[in-house]
Amino acid sequence: GVDTPQALAASMRVERLELELAPNLTPLADPAQGGDLLDRVRGLRRKIASEKGFAIPTVRTRDNINLPASTYAIKVNGVEVARGEAPPGRMLAIGAGIDALPGEPTIEPVFGLPAKWIPIEAREQALVAAGITPIDRSSAIITHLAEIVARHAAELLGSQQVQVLLDAVRATDPAVVEEMKGAQVTVTDLHRVLSSLLAEGVPVTDFVRIVEAVTERARQPNHTAETLVEAARTALGPMITAAHAQDGQVSVITLDATFEQTLANTVRPTDGGSVLGVEPFVVEHLVNEVRQLVDSAGKLGKEPVLIVASALRPSVSRLFAAALPRLAVLSINEIGRQVQLERTGVVNGVNATVGV
């Protein structure tokens, strides 16, 4: 290749999303050898666009001779965030009866469940066994990639994509974009709101409603990046709630009213958003109590959400993003009327003598 400045710049450019394959996995990405991985990746991009509400960047697939045999790696913005295996001649079997099957034990990367790489010849045997789904290697990689994309959606949304979404709205609802500009909401403001929503697993499919809610809040005095996000979440409340409902019911964990008020009184703003100004032991108590309630609900097949007062949601959510990433933290303002709440438990204050 010629070392033109353009060629060098292209070679140094950090790809937003990359899938690297060990040399013995490259047949998966080669249609001439029956590999359907690239088709699957395109399908995944369409699926994510319809589920999340924005187009993820093109997935750059390439071989990497430095990877161990049968290994693939997923990179986001040039940083490896996950790696897995997909040994040739094997299928991934997940389910209760895998012990009876031949193959190498492994851990399924998305849910961390015990699994096994079984020989392709054992596929029929697996299908006959109760509760086992053998999946081919491309599917296993795509499932893993989908999970990583969902987890890193906020980092994969560029301001360019926000502009694309805005241009689409300008074509159908020009007034919405004009109002937004009139309220002095910038593309950067909007980008920040969308990233925050995606970071907490909220799709941005209802883009017009988000823009309208943000515009309306921006017209009021003393708004912050955080209050704009909360306004968007409140507007999307019914959708957010529905996503956590099982058979029209949402399992909820709440805080005792006195404890909640105590926490709310300590919220203070920082450059990175609001935080709880409480003693570490209070934070520890809160996290441990919620974790126990989540675990015991999980044993009953339920995934509860934590519901807190609106003023507390951003700081409590930030706290649990690190401690219990799978837990959704909702504000009371978001709860749609169409669902029934099923109380899983109430968290009392540290020295609370208050009964539930």
Helices and strands as residue ranges (DSSP letters): H 5-12, E 17-21, G 23-29, G 31-33, H 37-52, E 60-63, E 71-76, E 79-85, E 90-94, G 98-100, E 104-107, E 114-119, G 120-122, H 123-128, E 133-135, H 137-151, H 153-156, H 159-172, H 174-182, H 187-199, H 207-218, H 225-235, H 237-243, E 249-255, H 257-264, E 267-268, E 275-276, H 280-299, E 305-308, H 313-323, E 329-331, G 332-334, E 340-347
